[in-house]
Amino acid sequence: MLRFDHIAVGCATLEQGAAYVADKTGLAIPVGGEHPMMGTHNLLMSLGIDTFFEVIAINPSAPKPSHYRWFGLDDAQFPSAKPHSWILSSDNLDEDLAKAKSLGLDLGTPTTQTRGGLTWRFAVREDGTIPLSGAAPMIMEWPDMPDHPAAKMMNLGAKINLVKIRTPHAEILNNLLNTLGNGNMPVEITDSPDTKLTATLNLNEGREVVLD
């Protein structure tokens, strides 16, 4: 079974990403940490006990890795920050990746990632790209632990309402989720000539904001 884990905003710099989130929501998203293997860093806030919001960028202070970075960040262009990818957590990453491959979709190879004291497994393609022109989910697996890491992140009152993926690959994506088991995800996939990802958040004061 796959579960919705988090939404990631991509940006050229974390300062750009923080300004984008502040402009859209009025929230000052806190610093998360660094990913040594990927040469990236992030900002994080909780969206609930097992869901969170991430702003991710290349870390200019970190050495460039010898391999491609995740999230397609080596080739991505960010004139402005934007919702960039949606991430699902798996109970059995190897099995789910094999099922996806049987459908003709290469979601990557498991890698072990760290941030501070956290360790997890995350599927990354050799070329670092997100399949289906950026519309496919990225899949990861948390180790067995009492609480999801989101439970320890800053809670600023934001909750996920809907992640909408507009894509010419809607049929493939829906087939993937139906095959892997998608539970009750806040995800809507619709046909569109172009790929676009938007995220709708509910804020403390009852305001709804769309990040696009």
C-alpha positions as CSV (number, residue, x, y, z in Angstrom):
1,M,0.0,0.0,0.0
2,L,1.2,3.5,-0.9
3,R,0.5,6.5,1.2
4,F,0.7,10.2,0.5
5,D,3.9,11.4,2.3
6,H,4.7,14.9,1.2
7,I,4.7,17.6,-1.4
8,A,7.9,19.3,-2.5
9,V,8.4,22.8,-3.8
10,G,11.4,23.2,-6.1
11,C,13.4,26.4,-6.3
12,A,16.7,27.8,-7.4
13,T,17.6,28.8,-3.7
14,L,16.0,28.2,-0.4
15,E,15.6,32.0,-0.1
16,Q,13.5,32.0,-3.2
17,G,11.4,29.1,-1.9
18,A,10.8,30.7,1.5
19,A,9.7,33.9,-0.2
20,Y,7.3,32.0,-2.4
21,V,5.7,30.2,0.5
22,A,5.5,33.4,2.6
23,D,3.9,35.3,-0.3
24,K,1.3,32.5,-0.9
25,T,0.5,31.5,2.6
26,G,2.0,34.1,5.0
27,L,4.0,31.4,6.7
28,A,7.7,31.4,7.5
29,I,8.7,27.8,6.8
30,P,11.5,26.6,9.1
31,V,14.9,25.2,8.1
32,G,15.0,21.4,7.7
33,G,18.6,20.3,7.0
34,E,21.0,19.0,4.5
35,H,21.2,15.8,2.4
36,P,24.9,14.9,2.1
37,M,24.5,12.3,-0.6
38,M,22.6,14.6,-2.9
39,G,24.1,18.0,-2.2
40,T,20.7,19.5,-1.4
41,H,19.1,21.1,1.6
42,N,15.5,22.0,2.5
43,L,12.9,23.8,4.5
44,L,10.2,21.8,6.3
45,M,6.8,22.1,8.0
46,S,4.3,19.5,9.2
47,L,1.0,19.1,7.4
48,G,-0.2,16.5,9.9
49,I,1.1,13.6,11.9
50,D,2.3,11.7,8.8
51,T,2.4,14.3,6.0
52,F,4.7,17.3,5.5
53,F,5.6,20.1,3.1
54,E,9.1,20.5,1.8
55,V,11.0,23.2,0.0
56,I,14.1,21.8,-1.7
57,A,17.1,23.3,-3.6
58,I,20.7,22.6,-4.5
59,N,22.9,23.4,-1.6
60,P,25.6,25.8,-2.9
61,S,27.8,25.0,0.1
62,A,27.9,21.3,-0.6
63,P,30.2,19.5,-3.0
64,K,28.5,18.5,-6.3
65,P,27.9,14.8,-6.1
66,S,29.4,12.5,-8.8
67,H,25.9,11.2,-9.6
68,Y,22.8,13.1,-10.7
69,R,20.8,14.7,-7.8
70,W,17.2,13.6,-7.1
71,F,14.1,15.6,-8.1
72,G,15.8,16.3,-11.4
73,L,17.4,19.3,-9.8
74,D,20.5,19.3,-12.0
75,D,18.5,20.1,-15.0
76,A,15.5,22.0,-13.5
77,Q,15.0,25.7,-14.2
78,F,13.4,27.8,-11.5
79,P,12.7,31.4,-12.6
80,S,10.3,31.1,-9.7
81,A,9.6,28.5,-7.0
82,K,6.8,26.0,-7.8
83,P,5.3,22.7,-6.6
84,H,7.7,20.3,-8.2
85,S,6.9,16.8,-7.1
86,W,4.7,14.6,-5.0
87,I,6.2,11.8,-2.8
88,L,4.6,8.6,-1.7
89,S,5.7,6.3,1.1
90,S,5.8,2.5,0.6
91,D,5.7,-0.4,3.0
92,N,7.9,-2.4,0.6
93,L,9.9,-0.1,-1.8
94,D,11.6,-2.9,-3.7
95,E,8.3,-4.7,-4.4
96,D,6.5,-1.5,-5.5
97,L,9.3,-0.5,-7.8
98,A,9.3,-3.9,-9.4
99,K,5.5,-3.6,-9.9
100,A,5.9,-0.2,-11.5
101,K,8.6,-1.6,-13.8
102,S,6.3,-4.4,-14.9
103,L,3.9,-1.6,-16.1
104,G,6.7,-0.1,-18.1
105,L,7.5,2.7,-15.6
106,D,11.0,3.0,-14.2
107,L,10.7,5.0,-10.9
108,G,14.3,4.5,-10.0
109,T,16.6,2.4,-7.7
110,P,16.5,2.5,-3.9
111,T,19.2,4.7,-2.3
112,T,19.8,5.3,1.4
113,Q,19.5,9.0,2.3
114,T,20.2,10.9,5.5
115,R,19.3,14.2,7.1
116,G,20.7,14.8,10.5
117,G,19.7,11.7,12.5
118,L,17.2,10.5,10.0
119,T,17.8,7.7,7.6
120,W,15.4,6.5,4.9
121,R,15.3,4.8,1.4
122,F,14.4,6.8,-1.6
123,A,14.0,5.7,-5.3
124,V,16.2,7.7,-7.7
125,R,16.6,7.2,-11.4
126,E,20.2,7.1,-12.7
127,D,19.6,10.3,-14.7
128,G,17.9,11.9,-11.7
129,T,14.8,12.8,-13.6
130,I,11.1,12.4,-12.5
131,P,9.4,10.1,-15.0
132,L,6.5,11.1,-17.3
133,S,7.8,14.6,-17.8
134,G,7.7,15.2,-14.0
135,A,4.2,13.9,-13.4
136,A,5.1,10.6,-11.8
137,P,5.3,10.3,-8.0
138,M,8.6,9.7,-6.3
139,I,8.5,6.7,-3.9
140,M,10.3,6.3,-0.6
141,E,10.3,4.0,2.4
142,W,10.7,5.1,6.0
143,P,12.2,2.6,8.5
144,D,10.0,1.1,11.2
145,M,9.7,3.8,13.9
146,P,7.0,4.8,16.4
147,D,6.2,8.1,14.8
148,H,6.5,9.6,11.3
149,P,9.1,12.4,11.1
150,A,6.3,14.9,10.3
151,A,5.2,14.6,14.0
152,K,8.4,16.3,15.1
153,M,8.3,19.1,12.4
154,M,7.0,22.6,13.1
155,N,3.2,22.7,12.8
156,L,2.1,26.1,11.4
157,G,-1.5,25.1,11.0
158,A,-1.4,24.2,7.4
159,K,-3.1,21.0,6.1
160,I,-3.0,19.4,2.7
161,N,-6.3,19.6,0.9
162,L,-5.5,18.4,-2.6
163,V,-2.6,17.7,-4.9
164,K,-3.7,18.0,-8.5
165,I,-1.6,16.5,-11.4
166,R,-2.6,17.6,-14.9
167,T,-0.8,15.5,-17.4
168,P,-1.0,13.8,-20.8
169,H,0.0,10.6,-18.9
170,A,-3.1,10.5,-16.6
171,E,-4.1,6.9,-17.7
172,I,-0.6,5.6,-16.9
173,L,-0.6,7.3,-13.5
174,N,-4.0,6.1,-12.5
175,N,-3.1,2.6,-13.5
176,L,0.0,2.8,-11.4
177,L,-1.8,3.9,-8.3
178,N,-4.6,1.3,-8.8
179,T,-1.9,-1.4,-9.2
180,L,0.2,-0.4,-6.2
181,G,-2.8,0.4,-4.0
182,N,-3.3,4.1,-3.3
183,G,-5.4,4.1,-0.1
184,N,-7.2,7.4,0.5
185,M,-4.8,10.0,-1.0
186,P,-5.5,13.7,-1.5
187,V,-4.5,13.3,-5.1
188,E,-6.4,14.1,-8.3
189,I,-5.0,13.1,-11.7
190,T,-6.6,14.6,-14.8
191,D,-5.8,14.7,-18.5
192,S,-4.1,17.7,-19.9
193,P,-1.9,18.5,-22.9
194,D,0.9,19.7,-20.6
195,T,2.2,18.6,-17.1
196,K,1.3,20.9,-14.2
197,L,1.3,20.2,-10.5
198,T,-0.7,22.3,-8.0
199,A,-1.2,21.9,-4.3
200,T,-4.1,23.3,-2.3
201,L,-3.5,23.9,1.5
202,N,-6.0,24.8,4.2
203,L,-4.6,27.3,6.7
204,N,-5.5,27.9,10.4
205,E,-7.8,30.8,9.8
206,G,-9.9,28.8,7.3
207,R,-8.2,30.3,4.3
208,E,-7.6,28.0,1.3
209,V,-4.5,28.7,-0.9
210,V,-3.5,27.1,-4.2
211,L,0.2,26.8,-4.8
212,D,1.0,26.7,-8.6
